[in-house]
């Protein structure tokens, strides 16, 4: 189908998940991961106001340039790398065929690691 692309998501245990992603539903990577029941919280609902959908872009399909809001959120987040993006800010489109991302480690808000 021309409205489906193939994306690979590496979970936090290193397992690769091959996903089919619709490009005609105005979805983003956070929503796609949630639809496949991958552990992406998306706490803010896709408003770039949390980092619970942070992922690392492993291929050159997505520019690393971030909006001001996305960069501000990542400046406050844990485990940020040069290739970090918020999944909610990666809109699915046909140019993302073959995209590969890895989910960033999850940090509990009230864990001892925060101190």
N, C-alpha and C positions, 0 to 999 in steps of 0.2 A: 504494500500500500504506500502511496506517496505521502500520506499524512502521518506515517510512523517512522521514527528513527531508532537506532540501536545505541544504547548508552550502557557503560559498565560502571557500577558502583562497588568500590571495595569497602566492606564494612570494617568495624573496629577490631575484628578478630583476623582480618586479612583475607576473608572469603570474598571472591568476586561474584557479583550478581549481574547477570545480563538482563537488561530491562528494555522493553519496547515502550517508546515514549510518543504520545500523540503531539503533533505540532499544530493542530487546528483547534485546540481547546484553551489557549491562552494560559497554559500551566507553566510553572517554574520547577526547578530541580527539587526544592523543598517539598512541594506538593506531589511530585512524582515519587520521591522516596517514601513519603507517608502513604501513598496509594499502594505501594508494594510492601507496606508494613516494616520498612527499615527503620532503625532507631534514630529518627530525626524528629525532634520535638516541635520545632516551629512555634515556639511559645507565643510570639507576638503576632502570629498569623500572617507573616510575610511583609511586615512593615519596616524591616531593617532596624528593629529596636531591641533585638536580643541577638545572641550568637549561637543559638541552639541548633541552627542548620548549617553551621560552618563546615566547609569541605575544602579539600585541597584539589586543585585542578591539575591533573597529571598529563594532559595533552594540550596542544596549542589551539584548541577549538574556541576557547573563551578568552577574551582579553583580560589581563590582570588589572587593568585600570578600573578603579572603583568610584562610585558616586561619593559625594561628600558624606552623606548619611551612612553609607556602607563603611567607608573608611573610619568614620567616627566610632561606629560600633565595634569594628575590629580593633581599634586602638584600646578599647576597654576589655577585650576578650582574652581568653587563655589560649595557649597553643597556636598562636597565629604564626604563619609562615609566609614567605614571599608569594606563594601561589594560593593563599587563602582567599576564598570568596564566600559570601553568604549564599546558600542555595536558593533562597527566596529572590535573589537578585539576578539569577541566571534564568532567563526566559527561554523556554524550549522553542527551537525553530529548526528548519531543515539544515542549516549550517552546522548543527551540533552532531550530525551523524558521526558515530565512532567516539564521542566524548568519553573520557574516563576520569572519574573523580574518586577520592577517598574521603570517607567521613572523618572529621577531626575527632580527637578524643573527647569524651564527655566529661564535664566537670560539674560535680554536684554543687549547687549554690551554697549549701550549708556544710560543706565538707571541711575537714581539717586542712586540706590542701590550699584553701583560700587564704590561710594566714601566713 
